[in-house]
């Protein structure tokens, strides 16, 4: 199927096999590492024991099973994606139920499993017939010689990924040659580590210059000026003024769907505090999250960028010193702190925030090896915690930590920007007993009610602070409580609330234009009259040039909604177009103009290009 697209020459084939041999050797060394260590440490007198024979056969069986399984899995994966394993394969691990059922419906699974097992046993029988195990079970080797052999192999195993990465095969212009040079297992773990899917290889593309012309046209505002030409979105934003520089505390609430609030149709009175706040402050009524994971929300709220294929930039390599929203606060003289009720090593959060200039305050029960950030980390101690579950401390305990830290920041005389990430509205839905009328652990409704109660208590204590009058509080969701719906990207399942409290210039205001999480800070900076440099994809929703749009992403699919026109981009350069009816939450397949499709592509293509090529860095 792919052969007509290869156009291989003799030298290309030779290069392909040389590179492929290196990757195959690397995979063989990786798979055999544990057994190699075992042989190194095995006392000579145990060589002829039954236990050693059993361990050898079991290890060989597992290694052969992995090899044959990955071989056949690669064939089916190539048939669909014309690629070695990539982040799509990693993604399949996340959706195990759906994938297993799909395979079961598409292939005779019992026959496939039986066939793999038969081949494994056949190889083991053949090796036994050739008596290759005789020396393994009866020969004796001095430790010095074993150390030389095993030590040498282990050294090569460590060195290979350092000097020969998966991207080493991507230097040529022929993608098929690049992919065929690789080894599936090596590519799988490289994708797992990098957490990304190469947009340029798998999604619809525009000419690069055209993509940047389109995105620059979309980002151009009446009060902005681009600072660089061509492949850049960096611009100066001018807001009339005097600039208001309050303290800013953003509470990013775990799994807060818009439909938990009365304002969006809920009749259960789950969130009386937020319902009241929504009536008296700045309220976004038509804002959408960019994803379905906490790290996606963090990415949108810190980078103000469209999601790119794979996992969030929060979890990726080379995400230090980015031109984040936090960097804009830093340029304005702010201290910055990331507060989290759990352990910030999870999902690489501490490393991401720390390496982008934030001090860290978290529970600190575990330390992730390899962290490189140099900002200050403060631990929430046991005597400061009154309730805790698997995900972290209660929201009340977290808010107490925020108040303590903010008090100290105020004493230091500089304005502060605090990014607060809650955990209580998360399974197992447990919280301190006696605070609300719903028993702890009884389900989502109790957790939502407690989340609202804790915010109310925080605001009561906050209002007693001397610095409250000069403090803006933002309440926003990281994502919705559920993403499952009748459509693959169900727009209704991305609808989130956002409220800005205590903003003097706009104490009560409803912003009803459709927008995205990435538009929060450009809008806030506009309301506060800031002039600043922006490398953000977000726009000021209140600007006269703003055109309603929202962006969404899963691990593989990328969606762009402009008014009622919905474009969904997928691997294999797939593009689907729909009309979206919000009231019925329906997506009706239809033909859209190429102009709308190109704008969708431009957003995602340029976001990926800027991150990969350093354009998102300071």
C-alpha positions in Angstrom: 0.0 0.0 0.0 2.8 2.4 0.9 5.4 1.1 -1.7 4.4 3.4 -4.6 5.0 6.4 -2.3 8.5 5.5 -1.2 10.6 6.2 -4.3 13.6 4.4 -2.8 17.0 4.3 -4.4 19.8 1.8 -3.7 21.5 4.1 -1.2 18.2 4.8 0.6 17.6 1.1 1.1 21.1 0.6 2.4 20.7 3.5 4.8 17.3 2.2 5.9 18.7 -1.2 6.8 21.6 0.2 8.7 19.4 2.5 10.8 16.9 -0.3 11.3 19.6 -2.6 12.5 20.7 -0.1 15.1 17.1 0.3 16.4 16.6 -3.5 16.4 19.8 -4.0 18.4 18.7 -1.3 20.9 15.3 -3.0 21.3 16.9 -6.4 21.9 19.2 -4.8 24.5 16.3 -3.1 26.3 14.1 -6.2 26.4 17.0 -8.2 27.7 18.2 -5.8 30.4 16.6 -7.4 33.4 17.7 -10.9 32.3 21.1 -9.5 31.6 21.4 -8.2 35.2 20.0 -11.5 36.5 22.8 -13.5 34.7 25.4 -11.1 36.0 24.4 -11.6 39.6 23.6 -15.4 39.3 26.0 -17.5 41.4 27.8 -20.1 39.3 26.6 -23.0 41.4 22.9 -22.1 40.5 23.5 -22.5 36.8 22.3 -26.1 36.7 19.3 -25.7 39.0 15.7 -26.2 37.9 14.9 -22.7 39.2 17.4 -21.2 36.8 15.9 -23.2 33.9 12.4 -22.1 34.8 13.4 -18.4 35.0 15.2 -18.6 31.7 12.2 -20.2 29.9 9.8 -17.8 31.4 11.9 -14.8 30.4 12.4 -16.1 26.9 8.6 -16.8 26.6 7.8 -13.2 27.7 10.4 -11.6 25.3 9.2 -13.7 22.4 5.6 -12.9 23.2 6.3 -9.2 23.2 8.3 -9.4 20.0 5.6 -11.4 18.1 2.7 -9.3 19.5 4.4 -6.0 18.5 5.3 -7.4 15.1 1.6 -8.2 14.2 0.4 -5.1 16.0 2.8 -3.0 13.9 1.4 -4.5 10.7 -2.2 -3.5 11.5 -1.1 0.0 12.8 0.9 0.6 9.6 -2.2 -0.4 7.5 -4.2 2.4 9.2 -1.6 5.1 9.8 1.4 4.3 7.5 3.7 4.8 10.5 5.5 3.0 13.3 4.0 3.3 16.7 3.5 6.9 17.8 1.4 8.7 20.4 -1.8 7.3 18.8 -0.6 3.9 20.0 0.1 5.4 23.5 -3.3 6.9 23.3 -4.8 3.5 22.9 -3.6 2.6 26.3 -5.8 5.3 27.7 -8.9 4.0 25.9 -8.2 0.3 26.6 -11.9 -0.7 26.7 -12.8 0.9 23.4 -9.6 -0.4 21.7 -10.0 -4.0 22.9 -13.6 -4.1 21.8 -12.7 -2.6 18.4 -10.0 -5.2 17.9 -12.4 -7.9 19.0 -15.0 -6.7 16.5 -12.5 -6.2 13.7 -10.3 -9.3 14.0 -10.7 -13.0 15.1 -9.0 -12.3 18.5 -8.9 -15.9 19.8 -7.2 -17.0 16.6 -4.7 -14.1 16.7 -3.8 -14.8 20.3 -3.6 -18.5 19.7 -1.5 -17.9 16.6 1.0 -15.7 18.6 1.2 -18.3 21.4 1.8 -21.1 18.8 4.7 -19.1 17.2 6.3 -18.4 20.6 6.1 -22.1 21.6 7.4 -23.2 18.1 10.4 -20.9 18.4 11.2 -22.2 21.9 10.8 -25.8 20.7 13.2 -25.1 17.8 15.8 -23.6 20.1 15.5 -26.5 22.4 16.0 -29.0 19.5 19.1 -27.1 18.5 20.3 -27.4 22.1 21.0 -23.7 22.5 20.2 -23.9 26.2 22.9 -26.5 27.0 25.6 -23.9 27.8 23.1 -21.7 29.6 22.1 -24.5 32.0 25.4 -26.4 32.4 28.2 -24.1 31.6 30.0 -22.0 34.3 31.5 -18.6 33.7 33.7 -16.7 36.1 32.2 -13.5 37.5 35.0 -11.4 36.0 34.1 -12.6 32.5 30.4 -12.2 33.2 31.0 -8.6 34.4 32.9 -7.8 31.2 30.1 -9.2 29.0 27.1 -8.1 30.9 28.6 -4.8 32.0 29.5 -4.0 28.4 26.0 -4.8 27.2 24.4 -2.7 30.0 26.7 0.2 29.1 25.6 0.0 25.5 22.0 -0.2 26.6 22.4 3.1 28.5 24.4 4.9 25.8 22.2 4.0 22.8 19.2 6.3 23.7 21.6 9.1 24.6 23.3 9.1 21.2 20.6 7.6 19.0 17.1 9.0 19.6 13.9 8.1 17.7 14.2 11.4 15.8 17.6 10.3 14.5 15.7 8.5 11.7 13.8 11.6 10.8 16.6 13.5 9.0 15.5 12.5 5.5 12.9 14.1 3.3 11.1 10.8 2.7 8.7 10.1 5.6 8.2 6.5 4.6 11.9 5.8 4.7 12.2 7.5 8.0 9.4 5.5 9.5 10.5 2.1 8.1 14.0 2.7 9.5 12.6 2.7 13.1 11.6 -0.1 15.4 8.0 -0.2 16.7 8.8 -0.8 20.3 11.5 1.9 20.3 9.1 4.3 18.7 6.4 3.4 21.2 8.5 4.3 24.2 9.8 7.4 22.5 6.3 8.6 21.9 5.4 7.8 25.5 8.3 9.9 26.7 7.7 12.8 24.4 3.9 12.8 24.8 3.3 14.2 21.4 2.1 13.3 17.9 3.9 15.0 15.0 1.3 17.4 13.5 3.2 17.8 10.3 3.2 14.1 9.5 -0.4 13.2 10.3 -2.7 16.3 10.0 -3.8 18.5 7.1 -1.2 21.2 6.3 -1.1 24.5 4.6 1.9 26.2 3.1 3.7 27.5 6.2 3.7 31.1 5.0 -0.1 30.9 4.3 -0.7 29.4 7.8 1.1 32.3 9.5 -0.7 34.9 7.3 -4.0 33.4 8.4 -3.3 33.2 12.1 -1.7 36.7 12.2 -4.9 38.0 10.4 -7.0 36.3 13.0 -5.0 37.6 16.0 -4.7 41.2 14.7 -6.6 43.5 17.0 -7.4 47.2 16.8 -4.9 48.0 19.5 -2.1 45.6 18.6 1.1 45.7 16.5 3.2 42.7 15.4 6.8 42.9 16.6 8.2 40.4 14.1 7.5 39.5 10.5 6.6 36.1 9.0 6.6 33.1 11.3 5.7 34.8 14.6 2.7 35.9 16.5 4.6 38.1 19.0 2.9 41.5 19.2 2.5 44.6 21.4 -0.9 45.1 22.9 -1.9 48.7 23.8 -4.7 49.3 26.2 -5.9 52.7 27.3 -5.2 53.6 30.6 -4.0 53.9 33.7 -3.0 50.3 34.3 -4.6 48.7 37.3 -2.2 46.2 39.0 -4.1 44.2 41.6 -3.1 40.9 43.2 -4.6 38.1 41.2 -5.7 34.7 42.6 -7.0 32.2 40.1 -8.9 29.2 41.5 -8.9 26.5 38.9 -11.6 24.2 40.0 -11.4 20.5 39.2 -14.1 19.2 36.9 -16.4 22.2 37.1 -19.1 21.9 34.4 -21.2 24.9 33.6 -24.4 22.9 34.1 -23.6 22.6 37.9 -24.7 26.3 38.2 -28.2 27.7 38.3 -27.3 30.3 35.7 -26.9 27.4 33.1 -30.1 25.6 34.0 -29.3 23.5 37.1 -32.2 23.3 39.6 -30.4 21.2 42.3 -29.0 24.3 44.1 -25.6 22.6 44.2 -23.6 25.8 44.1 -25.4 28.7 45.9 -22.1 30.6 46.5 -21.1 30.5 42.8 -24.7 31.2 41.7 -24.6 34.4 43.8 -21.2 35.4 42.6 -22.2 34.9 39.0 -25.1 37.4 39.4 -22.8 40.1 40.9 -19.5 39.9 39.0 -17.9 39.5 35.6 -19.4 36.3 34.1 -18.4 34.5 30.9 -21.5 32.6 29.8 -20.2 31.0 26.7 -16.7 29.9 27.5 -15.3 26.4 26.5 -12.4 24.4 27.9 -9.8 23.2 25.4 -9.6 19.7 26.6 -10.7 17.0 29.1 -7.7 16.8 31.3 -6.3 19.0 34.1 -3.0 19.5 32.2 -5.0 20.7 29.2 -6.7 23.3 31.2 -3.3 24.4 32.7 -1.9 24.6 29.2 -4.7 26.8 28.0 -4.6 29.1 31.1 -0.8 29.5 31.2 0.1 29.4 27.5 -3.1 30.7 25.9 -2.5 28.3 23.0 -4.5 25.8 21.1 -4.0 22.1 22.1 -1.5 20.2 20.0 -1.7 16.5 19.2 -0.7 14.1 22.0 -0.6 15.2 25.6 -0.4 18.7 27.0 2.7 20.8 26.8 2.7 20.7 30.6 3.9 17.1 30.3 6.3 17.4 27.4 10.0 17.9 27.1 11.6 21.4 26.4 8.7 23.3 28.0 11.0 25.6 30.1 11.1 29.4 29.9 8.0 29.7 27.8 6.3 33.0 27.1 3.4 32.2 29.5 0.8 34.4 31.1 3.0 34.1 34.2 5.8 35.7 32.3 3.6 38.7 31.5 2.9 39.0 35.2 6.6 38.8 35.9 7.3 41.6 33.4 4.8 43.7 35.4 6.7 43.0 38.7 4.6 40.2 40.2 5.6 37.3 42.4 4.1 34.0 41.1 3.2 30.9 43.0 1.5 27.6 42.0 -0.6 26.0 44.7 -1.8 22.4 44.4 -3.5 20.3 47.1 -1.9 17.0 45.9 1.7 16.1 45.0 2.9 18.3 42.2 5.2 15.7 40.7 2.0 14.2 39.2 1.6 15.0 35.5 4.9 17.0 35.6 3.1 20.0 37.2 5.8 21.1 39.5 8.5 20.8 36.9 6.4 22.8 34.4 5.4 25.6 36.7 8.8 25.7 38.4 10.8 25.9 35.2 8.5 28.7 34.1 9.2 30.9 37.1 6.5 29.9 39.6 7.3 29.1 43.2 5.6 25.8 44.3 3.4 25.1 47.3 2.1 21.5 47.4 1.6 18.5 49.7 5.0 17.2 48.9 4.6 13.6 49.9 6.7 12.5 46.9 9.6 13.9 44.9 9.9 13.3 41.2 13.5 12.4 40.2 15.0 14.6 37.6 13.3 17.9 38.4 15.4 20.8 37.2 13.5 23.9 38.3 15.2 26.3 40.7 12.3 28.2 42.2 11.2 27.8 45.9 9.1 24.8 46.9 7.0 24.9 50.1 5.4 21.8 51.6 2.0 21.8 53.2 2.8 20.0 56.5 0.8 17.4 58.3 -0.3 19.8 61.1 -1.8 22.1 58.4 -4.0 19.3 57.0 -7.3 18.4 58.5 -8.6 16.1 55.7 -6.9 14.3 52.9 -7.7 11.6 50.3 -5.8 9.9 47.5 -5.8 13.0 45.3 -4.8 15.5 48.0 -5.9 17.7 50.8 -9.4 19.2 51.1 -10.0 22.5 49.3 -10.4 24.3 52.7 -6.9 23.2 53.7 -5.6 24.3 50.3 -7.2 27.7 50.6 -5.7 28.1 54.1 -2.2 27.5 52.4 -3.1 30.2 49.8 -4.0 32.7 52.5 -0.8 32.0 54.4 1.3 32.4 51.3 -0.5 35.5 50.1 -0.1 37.1 53.6 3.6 36.6 53.3 3.7 37.9 49.7 1.8 41.0 50.8 4.4 41.7 53.5 7.1 41.5 50.9 5.6 44.5 49.2 5.1 43.1 45.7 1.9 42.3 43.9 1.3 38.5 43.5 -0.3 36.2 41.0 -1.3 32.8 42.4 -2.4 29.8 40.3 -4.5 27.5 42.6 -5.5 24.0 41.5 -8.1 22.2 43.6 -8.7 18.5 44.0 -11.9 17.9 46.1 -14.3 17.7 43.1 -12.7 14.4 42.0 -13.3 10.8 42.6 -13.5 9.4 45.3 -15.6 12.5 46.1 -14.6 12.6 49.8 -14.3 15.7 51.9 -14.5 16.8 55.6 -17.6 15.5 57.4 -20.2 17.9 58.8 -19.6 20.8 56.5 -22.5 20.2 54.2 -25.7 18.2 54.3 -24.5 15.4 51.9 -22.4 12.6 53.4 -18.7 12.4 52.2 -18.1 9.8 49.5 -21.7 9.7 48.3 -20.9 10.9 44.8 -20.3 13.8 42.5 -23.2 16.0 43.8 -21.7 16.1 47.3 -18.3 16.9 46.0 -19.7 19.8 43.9 -21.6 21.1 46.9 -18.5 20.9 49.1 -16.4 22.6 46.4 -18.9 25.6 46.4 -18.9 25.7 50.3 -15.1 25.8 50.4 -14.9 28.7 48.0 -17.4 30.5 50.1 -15.3 30.0 53.2 -12.2 31.1 51.4 -13.8 34.4 50.3 -15.1 35.1 53.8 -11.5 34.8 55.2 -10.1 36.7 52.2 -12.4 39.7 52.8 -10.8 40.1 56.3 -7.4 40.6 54.8 -5.9 44.1 54.5 -5.0 43.4 50.9 -8.4 42.1 49.8 -9.6 45.4 48.2 -6.7 45.3 45.8 -7.1 41.6 44.9 -9.0 40.1 41.9 -10.2 36.5 42.2 -10.9 34.3 39.2 -12.9 31.1 39.4 -12.7 28.9 36.4 -12.8 25.2 35.6 -9.9 23.1 34.3 -12.4 21.0 32.3 -15.9 19.6 32.6 -16.9 16.7 34.9 -17.5 14.4 31.9 -16.4 14.4 28.3 -18.5 11.5 27.1 -21.3 12.3 24.8 -23.0 11.3 21.6 -20.3 12.9 19.4 -16.6 12.2 19.5 -15.9 15.8 20.4 -19.2 16.7 22.2 -19.1 20.5 22.4 -21.6 20.6 25.3 -19.2 18.6 27.4 -16.6 21.4 27.1 -18.8 24.3 28.4 -17.3 25.8 31.6 -18.1 28.7 33.9 -15.7 31.6 34.5 -16.2 34.4 37.0 -14.0 37.3 37.8 -14.5 38.8 41.2 -13.7 42.2 42.7 -12.7 43.9 39.5 -13.4 47.6 40.1 -13.7 48.6 36.5 -16.4 45.9 35.7 -18.0 44.7 39.0 -21.1 43.3 37.2 -20.8 42.3 33.6 -22.0 39.4 31.4 -19.7 38.4 28.5 -21.9 36.2 26.3 -19.7 35.9 23.2 -18.5 32.4 22.5 -14.9 32.1 23.5 -12.2 29.7 24.8 -10.2 29.3 28.0 -7.2 30.8 26.1 -9.1 34.1 25.9 -9.4 34.7 29.7 -6.2 36.6 30.3 -6.1 38.7 27.1 -9.6 39.8 28.2 -8.6 40.4 31.8 -5.5 42.4 30.7 -7.8 44.5 28.6 -10.1 45.2 31.5 -7.1 46.2 33.6 -5.7 48.5 31.0 -2.4 46.8 30.6 0.0 47.4 27.7 2.2 44.3 27.2 3.9 42.0 24.8 1.8 39.0 23.8 2.8 35.7 22.3 -0.6 34.3 23.1 -3.2 32.9 20.7 -6.0 34.2 23.0 -7.8 37.4 22.2 -9.6 40.1 24.2 -13.3 39.0 23.8 -14.4 42.6 24.4 -12.3 44.0 21.4 -14.4 45.2 18.5 -12.5 42.9 16.1 -13.2 39.8 18.1 -15.0 37.0 16.2 -16.6 34.2 18.3 -14.7 31.0 18.1 -13.6 28.1 20.4 -11.0 25.4 20.1 -11.0 21.9 21.5 -8.7 18.8 21.5 -8.5 15.2 22.5 -5.3 13.2 22.2 -5.9 12.8 18.5 -8.7 15.0 17.3 -8.5 18.8 17.0 -11.7 20.9 16.7 -12.3 24.5 15.7 -15.8 26.1 16.1 -16.4 29.4 14.4 -20.0 30.6 15.1 -21.9 27.5 14.1 -19.2 26.1 11.7 -17.3 23.1 13.2 -14.1 21.7 11.7 -12.5 18.6 13.2 -9.0 17.6 12.2 -7.7 14.0 12.7 -4.7 11.8 11.8 -4.3 10.6 8.3 -5.0 14.2 7.1 -8.7 13.7 7.8 -10.9 16.8 7.9 -14.6 16.6 8.9 -17.0 19.6 8.8 -20.3 20.1 10.5 -22.9 22.7 11.4 -23.3 22.9 15.1 -26.8 23.5 16.7 -26.1 24.5 20.3 -29.7 24.2 21.6 -30.0 20.6 20.5 -26.2 19.9 20.8 -26.2 18.5 17.3 -23.4 18.2 14.8 -24.8 17.9 11.3 -22.3 16.9 8.5 -22.1 19.6 5.9 -19.7 21.2 3.5 -18.0 24.3 4.8 -16.0 26.9 3.0 -12.3 26.3 2.5 -11.6 29.5 4.3 -13.0 28.2 7.6 -11.1 24.9 7.2 -7.9 26.8 6.5 -8.4 28.9 9.6 -8.8 25.8 11.7 -5.6 24.3 10.2 -3.7 27.5 10.7 -4.4 27.6 14.4 -3.2 24.1 15.1 -0.3 24.0 12.6 1.2 27.3 13.8 0.8 26.4 17.5 2.7 23.1 16.9 5.3 24.8 14.8 5.9 27.6 17.4 6.4 25.1 20.2 8.6 22.7 18.3 10.8 25.4 16.9 11.2 27.6 20.0 8.7 30.3 19.0 6.7 29.9 22.3 9.8 30.6 24.4 10.7 33.9 26.0 
